[in-house]
Amino acid sequence: RVRVREALGALEPAGEVKVQGWVRSVRFQKGVLFLHINDGSSLENLQVVADPSLENRDLTFGSAVEVQGNLVKSPHRMQNMELKAKTIRVVGPCDTWSFPLKRKERHPLDYVRQFPHLRCRNNTLGSLLRIRSEATAAIHSFFQDNGYVHIHTPIITSNDCEGAGELFQIEMSNEARESAEKTHFFNVPAFLTVSGQLHLEVMAGAFTQVFTFGPTFRAENSQSRRHLAEFYMVEAELSFTESLQDIMQVMEDLFKTVTNTVLSKCPHDVELFHKYIAPAQKPENFLVIPFIVILKTFFFSCRISYNEAVEILKQASQTFTFKPEWGCDLQTEHEKYLVKHCGEVPVFVINYPYDLKPFYMRDNEDGPQHTVAAVDLLVSGIGELCGGSLREERLPFLESRLQRLGLTDAYQWYLDLRKFGSVPHGGFGMGFERYLQCILGVDNIKDVIPFPRFSHSCLL
């Protein structure tokens, strides 16, 4: 058995092979039966040439087939190989009248989103899932090639790492709750994780460089094009680092390495997006610039402070829905403007106000405009892609802040990390779906996940 991708990439004809997949088109031409079949391994279809006697009434668009024959050179200049069929077996017929995906139609993404159980058979979503698979493998390869240890952080946790309170709480079913004592299942309130960072910090105290890549959850009741209740996060922690520059360099290297891999391994899939979904998108631009931009004959790094960002926004001719003020968080409209202002290249914004950020970020001790050593990476069309910081490794500073927030008892274990062999360290997280949006130019984040919010009872 060979996959369609292998057959298309073969350099020499082969003896009898078997190909299994789904029919993308059926046609007769000059007494010859032509099929195009696909098995999901490639955007391109494999052409099957057969005698008309092999035609079957169940051989229709969407049907599942098994074809046996010889792999031969194709006379068509647009393809290398084709399959000369000896037998064609219809494994699963398809009712083309009721099948919602139609042959030769380019269905818009909002249409196929109505069919979460079938949309992976659409070319666009098929390309997305191949890209997503290659990007996932590239992320793991990047960290492992650079000496990081992969950690599986808990999905059920009692920690609210972000401190925003947007948590899904874990509860027993009604039946179990009625038969049990009125106590929490884990003896304490438990939630679906919003981040693996705090667990990574534990592991960074033993392994120096660690990362995790898994699902995270936010109970933010928004049906916007930017929000998901469940999404994947790439997170890393680096011990023995005292500079935000180190964190930013890893962010940049990760972004460029993964993007380069996707472009080299999925060129046709990426091209589909840039031809039909986002014609102006050119992810290769991210690879040739060192995240630096030249503006108005002066040399500027695209690493700017929060203070500078606020001043740029205040002087902007654009009217914002949220007025930019020092001490307020940057909104998506602000982030997009800053990227545009800097020439549509990625922008690092560093040193955010102390009161805006969680307790674990390192105090800069910088006077009236009190800041922490935090960094966000902003990219074109998306806004924030990565967020990170140096972590507060100094026990007195951390004790003081936790006491003011009334969190000392809850995070006594976190203080222990500073008592026993603490070192300067930092880390960051990157939203995987936002990364895919960035390189592909997809506007709606729900179009870069395998399944959108389910509307069918069989998928609830």
N, C-alpha and C positions, 0 to 999 in steps of 0.2 A: 504494500500500500504506500502511495506517495501523497503528500499534500499538494494542493494547487500551487503554493509558493515554490515548492521544490521542483515541480514539473515545469513551471515557467522559467525557472532559473537553470534548468539542466543545460549543459554544454553539448551533450551528444545524445543521439537517439537511444532509446532503451527498449528492451524486450517487453514482454507483457507486464503491465502494471495495472493496479486497481486504484481508482480515484472515487472518493465518496464526497458528496456535497449537495447543494441545492441549485435547482435550475434558475438561471437568471434570464434566459431567453431561448426560444425554440423557433426555428425557421427552416423552410425548404428553399433550396436554390439550385436550379438546373439538375433536378433529380437527386440532390444530396441533402441529407438531414444534418443541420448544424445545431449544436447546443452550446450555450455558455454556462458553465457551472462554477460555483464558488463554495469554499468550505470555511471561510472566515480567516484563512491564513494570509490573504492578500487582498488588496483593493481590486487588482486585476482579475478577470475571469479566465478560466482555461477553456479554449475552444475545443469542442469535441466534434469530429467529423464521422458520420455514420451512414450506413445504407438505409434508405427509406423503409425497408422491411422491419427495421428495429423500432419504428415509430409505435407509440402506445397512446391510447386515449388518456391515460393518467399522466402522460409526460407533458406537464404544463408548467408555467411560471410558478415558482415557489415549491414545487414538488422535490422530495428528497430522492436522490438516485445513487446507484452504485454502477460505475462504468469500468469495464475491463477492456484493455486493448493495448496497442503499441504506441509509445511516445515517439513522434517523428518530427522532423524539421518542418516548420510551417513556411509555406510560400509567401505568406503575408508579411510585409516588411515591419509591421507594428508589433509582431510577436515572434518569439524565438521558437517555441515548440507548440504542438497541438497533439491531441489524443485521437488516434484512429481507432474507433470503437469496434469491438467484436461482440460484446453483449452490453445491454443497458437494462438494469433492473430498477423499477420504481419501488423504493423502500417505503415511502410515505407520500400519498397523493395530496394535492392542495387544491381546494376549491377557489379558483381564481376570482369568481364573482364576488364572494364574501371576504376574500383576503384584503385587508385595508391598504396594503402597500401595492401599488400598481406598477406594472412594467412601463419603462420609459418615462416615468413621472419623477420629477425632482421635488419630493415632498418637503415643505418648510419644516423647520425644527418644532414649531409650536403645534403642527399637525401630528407628527410622530410621537410627540410627548403624550398624546392621548392613549397610546398603546404601549405602556411600559413593558409588557410581556412580549412584544413583537418588534420593538423599535431597533433592537440590535441587528436586525436583518437589513436595515436601511444602510446604504453606503456610508453616509456621514457618521452615523453612530458606530458602525463597524470600524471606520478609520479612527474615531476617537478612542475606542477601546483598545485597539492595537497600540496607539500612541501612549495611552495610559499604562499599558502593560510594560512597554519599553522604558518609559520614564520611571516606573517603579523599580525595575531592575537596575537602571542607571543610578538611582539614588542609593540603593544598597551597595552597589559597586564602588561608588565614590567614597562613601564612609569606610568601607572595609579596606579599600586600597590605601586609605590615609590613616589606618591604624585605630579606627573606632571600634568599640565593642557594641553589638546590637543588643538592646535590652527590651524585653517585653514588659511594658509598664501596665499596671492594672486598669481595667475598664471600669470596675466598680470601686469607688474610693470615698473617703470621708472628707477629702480636701477640696476646697474651692480655690484653685490656684490663681485664677484671674481676679477673684474678689468681686465679681460683678453680680453674683447671685443668680445667674441664668443657668440653673441646674435642673436636670431631670432627676427626681428623687425615686429611689428604688423602694417599692412596697410589695408586700405579698398579695396574692389574689384574695378576693373576698372570702372564699371558703377557708383558706389557710388562716386568714386574719381572725375569723370568727372562732376557730378552734384553738388558737394560740393565745397566750397572754398578751396583753396590750403593751408589748415592748417592741423595739426595733429588731429586725431579723438579725442584724450584726451587732446588736446592743447599742449602737450609735446610728444616727442618720447616715444613710449611704446614698451616693449619687453616681450617675454616669459621668465619666471623667470629662473635664474641659481641657485638660492638658496633662502630659506626663512629666512636666518639668521638675516638680518637687521630688518625684521618684528618681529621675535622672540625676539630680544633685546628690542623692544618697549614693548612687553607683559611681558618680564621678570622684567620690572620696576614696575609691579603691581602684578604679580602672583608668583614671586620667582623662580619657576621651570616650564618650558614650553617645549613642543616638537611639531614637525610637521612631517608628513610623507606623501609625495605626489610627483607628477611628477615635474621634472626639465628638462631643455633643454639646449643643447650646440650646437651652429652652427659651430662645428668643422668638416670640410669636410674630414672625414676619414672613409674608409671602412675596417679598420683593425679589428682584432679579439678582440680588447680591448675597442672599442669606440661605443657609442650609441648617437643618437641625442636626444632621449627621454628616461629618466630613472627615477627611484624613489630614493628619498633621505630621510633618517631618520636624523632629526636635533634636537638638544636640547640646551637649554640655562639654566644656573644655576646662580642665583644671590647669593651674599654674599659668594663668594669663591675667595680666593687669591692664590690658589695653583694649578699648573698643575696636581699635584697628584690626586686632586679631579676629574678633568676631565678624567684622564686616568682610574681611578677606575670605573667611570660610563661606559666608553667604554668597559672595560673588563667585567664588570658585565652584560652589555647588550649582548655582544657577547656570553658569556657562558650560560646565561639564555635562550636565543632564541635557541641556538644550542641544549641544553638539551631538550627543548620542542619538537623540530623537530625530534630528535632521538627517543624520547619516543612515539610520536604520529604517526610518519610515518616510522616505522622501515623497512618495506618491500620496500617502495619507495626509501629510502636512500640506502638500500642494493643493489637495482638494479643498481644505479649509481656506487657504489663501486665494483660491480661485473663485469660490462660490459663497463663502461665509464672511470673510474679512479680506477683500482684495488689497487693502492698503497695508496689511500686516506683513512685516518682514523680520522674523525672529533672528535671522542671521546677523542683523545689526547689533544684537546684544553680545555677539561673540567677538566683534572686531574692535570694540571700544573698551578701554579699561575703566568703565564707569566714570569717565571724566569728560567734561564738555568745555568748549571755548565760547565765550559770550562777549560780543562787542569789543573785540580785539584784546580783551583782558583774559588771563588764564584763571579759570575758576574750577575748583574741584566740585563735583556734585555731592560732596559731603558738607552739609550746612547744619548749623545749630538750630534748635527750636526757636531761639530768639531771632535769628536771621529769617527763618521761615515766616514768623509772624509779621515782621517788618515788610517782607516781600508781599505778603497777602494784604496788609493794610494799604500799601501803595498801588495795589492792582486797580486797573480801570474797570475790571469785572465786578459786578454786584453779586455778593454771595447770599445764599439763604441764611447761613449762620455767620454772623459777624465775627471776624477773627480778632481775638483778644488774648493777651498773654495770660496764661493760667487755664485756658480752655483747650480741650482736646481738638486736634485737627480733624475736620470732617472729610468725607470722601471728596467733596467738591474742592476743598483746600488742597488735598493731596494731589489730585489730578492737575490742578493749576500749577503747583510747584514743579511737577514733571514737565509740563508744557513750557513753563518759564525757563527751565534749564535745558531746553532743546530736545524734549521727548527722549531723554535717556534716564536710566535708573538714578534715583536720588536717595542718598542716606541722610536722614534727619536725626541729629543726636542731641543728647542732654535736655530731656524733657522736665517740666516742673515736678518737683518732689511730690506734691499732693495729688498729682494725676496718676501716679504709678503705684503698683503693688509694693508691699512691705519689703520684698526681697531684693529690690534694686539698690545698687550702691550709691550712697550719699556722696555728692560731689563737694560738699562743704564750700559752697561758692557764694555766700553772702545773701544780699536781699532777694535776688531772684534765684531762689533755692532750687537746684536741679539734681537729677540723678543720672547716672551713666547708662542711659537707655538709647536704643537706636531702632529706627524703623526704616525699612527699604521700600521706597515708593516706585511704582512702575507705571508706564503709560497705559491708559484705559482702565486700570484696576484701582490704583491707589496703593494702599499698604499691602505688600506681599509677604514680608518677613518682619518680625519684631523680636528684639532681644535686648540684653543688658549685661553689664557686669553684675554679679550677685554680691550682696553685702556680706563679706566674710568676717567683719570685725564684730566680735561678740557684744561689746557695750552698745554700739550703734543699733544692732539688731534687737537687743533686749529693750532698749529705750523705745524703739518704734512699736514693737509688739505690745509693750505695756500701754502705750498711749491708745492703741487700737483695741485693747482688751482681748488680745489673742495669745497671751503668754501661755496659758494652760493648754490650749489647742495645739500650739506649735512648740511645746517643750522639746520634742524629738528633733525639731529643726535647729533649735539652739544647741542641742548636743553635738550636731555636726560641726559647730564652730568651736566646741570645747576640745574636741579630740582630733587633732591633726588638720585643722582648717587651713586651706590655701586660697589665694586669690583665684577666682574662676568666673566664668560667664557662659552664656549660651543664647540660643535663639530658636524660634519656631517658624515654619513656613507652611502656609495653607496649600495643600497639594492641588485642590480644585482651582484655586486662584492662579496657581502657576500655569495650569493647563489653559485657563482663560487667557492668560497673558501671552503665551506663545502662539495660541491658535486664533486669538481675536474673537472668541465667543462672547456674546453680550450677556447671555443669561446663564448663571452658574449652574442651573438645574440641567443644562444641556451637556455638562462635562462629567456627570455622574452616571453610573450604570443604570440606576433606577431612579426616576423622579418620585415625588410624593405620590404614593399609591392611591389610585381611585377605584381599583377593581377588588371586589371582595376576596378573590382567590389570592391576592397578594397582600392583603392587610395583615 
